[in-house]
Amino acid sequence: MDDIAMEELRADAEAAGKSISSYAREVLEKRHEAERGWVNGWPPGYFENLKPLNFEEPVDLPPEPIEPLNTI
């Protein structure tokens, strides 16, 4: 690792409030998850597997005017 990259790593770790090794491990774990298709710790297809539970789809209602709170 060159000096510039090391300084950036050091600054990022400090901003995150972590040691360089902890911060580097976290970055590598996130990259590894992304390479496997995981998102925020969830495996691919996890939420698609919940569809058989018959959750209702949210209804997208048109916006309606809101009465003003202050009538002064």
Number of C-alpha atoms within 10 A of each C-alpha: 6 6 8 9 10 12 12 11 16 18 13 16 17 13 9 11 11 14 13 17 12 12 18 16 12 13 12 12 13 16 13 12 16 14 10 11 14 16 12 9 11 11 13 12 10 10 9 8 9 10 11 7 7 7 8 7 7 6 6 6 6 5 6 6 5 6 7 6 6 5 5 3
